[in-house]
Amino acid sequence: MNSNRKKEVSEIVLQVGDRINYIIKEGKLKQRDVAYDAGLDVENLRKYIKGKQEMKISTMIKIVKALNIKVADLFEDVDVKS
């Protein structure tokens, strides 16, 4: 057993990451521009998008502002019961 293995990421974290990616693509935005506008490193944004890292609420708000959306838009079609 590998004790260094990180815990499994919850399904909702993956879904929110997918939703961020969808919004970026639909808006024809670039990840680096969204990251810059959110005050994030592009690699960290990519970790959130891929669900490899769970974000703080403050980071989520920064991303929402950078995408120029409402917080509720981020959770559209996200199954919070997962």
N, C-alpha and C positions, 0 to 999 in steps of 0.2 A: 504494500500500500504506500502510495506517495503522499507523504504528509505536507508537501509543498503545494499540492494541487489546490487551486482556488475553488470555492464553493460554486455550485451551479448557478447560473444567472436565471432569474425568474422569467417566465414567459412574457410578462408585461413589459419588462425592460427590453426584451427583443422586439416586441410589438411597437413600443414607443420609438425605438431606433429605426425600425422600418418606416414608421410614420414620418419621422424627420427626413429620412432619405426621400420618401415619396414627395413631400412638400418641396424639398430642394429641387428635385427633378421636374416637378410640375411647374415650378416657378422659373425654370431654366436658369437656376442659380448655380454658382460654383461653391463647393464646400469650403475652399480657402477664403472666399469672401464672407460667407456666413460665419466662419470661425473668427475672422478678423472683426466683424461687426459685433460678435458676441464676446470679444476679448479672450478668445480661446486659441490654443495651439491647434492647428488643423489635425494633427495626429490624435489629440484628445477628442475632438469632434468625431473623428472616424471611429474611435473606440465606442463612443455613445451610440453611433449609428449602427455599428455591428453588434451591439449588445455585450461588448466585452468589458464594459465598465458602467457601473450604475452612477447616475449623476445626482448631485445635490439639487434641492429645489431652487436654490439661487442660480445654479448653472442652467437649469431648465428655463428659468425666467429670462436669462440672457439670450438663450437660443430662440425662445419665443419672440422676443423683441427683435432679434436679428432677422428672423423670418417674417416679421411684420404680421403676425397672426395672434389670435387669442389663445390662452392656455387650453380652452376647451377644444380648439381645432387640433391640438396635438394629440388628444385622446379620441378623436373621431375614429370610429371603426376599431377601437382597441377594446378587447374583451377584458374588462377589469375583474372578471370572475375567475380568470385563469390562475 
